[in-house]
Amino acid sequence: MTTLRISRRVGMLSVAAAAAFALVPMASAQAGPVKADGSVTTAGASKKTYFTLSGLGTRLSGIPKGKAWVGWHDGTLTDKAEWSVRVTDIASGKWCAQARIILDVPGNDVEYTSGKACGKGKHLDWKKTSTGKAFLRGVKVQVCQNLPVSNAQQKCVTKKYIKNPYYHY
């Protein structure tokens, strides 16, 4: 992370903590509720990365116009990833198509797995926003083959790594 990002996060924590301690005695003394000057909101997914992937009898194509995307929300203390993917089974046989998004967080990656698209030409649309994660470095996009009944036999291959544009190494 850059010094700017670290100082911004530490500065916001310090200001929030100081404000909380300063308002506690005042809040108990006042009859009405305490009103804040404003609220902190995260930006929309303004930075998006578009991609198209295939492999293992699976195709990931997005919505709309044949491209999947991952977008980013820059929060004060945590960041969120948002994605929209269409999973298509492009081969006939016993395997189903599936996608997996893995959030690259130091120490413990977080996995999100789509539903299954089973049967040649069948597809599943998957749109999701992750929970907020501190130090979210990026996402790994995987295509998977999976049996329709269970997840006991699953083959996944990482096809793309998308760096968080708000996280500076």
Buried (B, 14 or more C-beta within 10 A) or exposed (E): BEEEBEEBBEEBEEEEEEEEEEEEEEEEEEEEEEEEEEEEEBEEBEBBBBBBBBBBBBBBBBBEEEBBBBBBBBBBEBBBBBBBBBBBBBBEEEBBBBBBBBBBBEEEEBEBBBEBBBEEEBBBEBEEEBEBBEBBBBBBBBBBBBBEEEEEEBBBEEBBEBBBBBBEE
